[in-house]
Amino acid sequence: MNRFRVNLEEHGGSLRKYELVWILGSDAGEEQGTESVKNITSLVSSAGGEVSGTDVWGKRTLAYPIQKNTEGYYLQANFEIDGEKAPGLDRAIGADQSIIRHLLVRDEIKPAAVESGDAE
């Protein structure tokens, strides 16, 4: 069996890995960040996915003003979800009024390099 197929089976046929980074307004703090992480985790769970990790990057200066905010509270999450449910999740995140910007990207599964000397 080739390594690419094994890699696909390990990650579930239709489950795909995603990374989400989102920014709350400048008035947000640790408490609002924790609440937002809970909301995102709930959205992912209700769509049949599972969050594998979250990270709080904290308050940072924005490169340009977004909705009159010059600073934003950055958060990040990694999760697995059915690829067909990702667009609906993206819309639900966009509907959250506390989030001023978000980016949802799919982590590509890269096939493991097979050395020419390997015979399987």
N, C-alpha and C positions, 0 to 999 in steps of 0.2 A: 504494500500500500504506500502511495507516495506521501510525502510529508505535508503537502498542501491540503490533501483530503483530511489527514489526521488533524491538522490545524483547524479546518472548518468544523469538523465534528466536535472538537473540544469546545468551540464557542457556540455550539447549537446552530442548527441549520438556518433558521430565520432570525435568530437573535443577533443583534449587531451592537458593537460597542460605540458609545457616543461620549463626547465631552461637551459640557455646557459651561460657558462663562457668562455671568450676568452682572449688571451694575445697578445698584440702588442709588437714589438721589443723595445729595450731599448732607441732608439732614439725618440720614440713617446712621445707626450705630450698631454696637454689638448685639443688642437685643433684637433690633429689626433684622439684622443679618441672620441670627439664629432662627427667627420666625420664617424668614424667606427660605432658608435651607429646608425647614420642615415642610413648607408648602411645595417646594420643588420635589422633595422626596415623596410626598403624598401624590403629586401628579404622576410621577414615574411609576409608583406602585399601582395606582388605579388604572394605568395603561398596561399593566402586566409586566412591568420591568423591575429591575433591581439595581439600587444605587450601590456602587462598590467603594465610593470614597467621595469626600467633600473637603474643600479647603477654603479658608477665609483669607483673602489677600489684604483685606482692610481698606482704609481710605487712601485714595490716590488722586493726584491732580489729573484732570482730563486734558487731552491734547487740544480740544476745542470745546466750547460750551455745548451741552446737550440739555435741552429744555430748561435753559437758564441756570444750569448747574455747572460750576467750574471744578468741582470735586465729585467723586463717586466712591461708593463702597462696593468693592469687587468681591465676588464669590465664584467658586468653581465646583463642578461636580462631574464625576465619571459614573456611567451606568450602562447597563445592557437593556435593550428593548427590541421588540419586534420592529423591523425596518418599516413595515407598513403603517405603524402607529406613530412614527416620528413626526410626520407633518402635523398631525393633530396635536401632539405634545408641543410642538413649536408654536402653533397658534394659541394654545392655552397659556403658554409662557408670555407671549406677546400681549395677551389680554390683561395681564397683571399690571395694574396702574403704578405699583411701587417700583417696577423695573423700568429703568430709562433706556437700557440697551441690553441686548443679549446676542450670543452667537452659539449656535448648536452645530457641531461638526461631528462627522462620523470618523471613527478610528478605522483605518484600513487594515485588513488582515493581510500581512505580507507573507508570502510563502517562504518557508525556511530554505536557505541556500543549500543545494545538494552538491557535495563535492564530487568531482569526477571519479574518485577512487571508491566511492561508496556503491556497493552492489547490494540491493535489497531484494 
